[in-house]
Amino acid sequence: MQHEQVLNRLASLKKELEAGQGRLRELEAEHAYVRETMLRISGAIQVLEEFVDKCKPEAVPTETTKSPP
């Protein structure tokens, strides 16, 4: 390889590395956003489940046997 070709290849690899680092930063930011969103959704689910549990009617005992008159 000629010196000029080596320099061109080096410049090309540096550009690829820079692009890869930028993409990694984008993916990490997206990962953080998705994680935060999932935590908010999970919290909302928990609140709603607790609300549903509190709103359940109390169990009403039923007579299974009748007492003699």
PyMOL commands that set and color helices and strands:
alter all, ss='L'
color gray80, all
select helices_A, chain A and resi 3-55
alter helices_A, ss='H'
color red, helices_A
deselect
rebuild
show_as cartoon
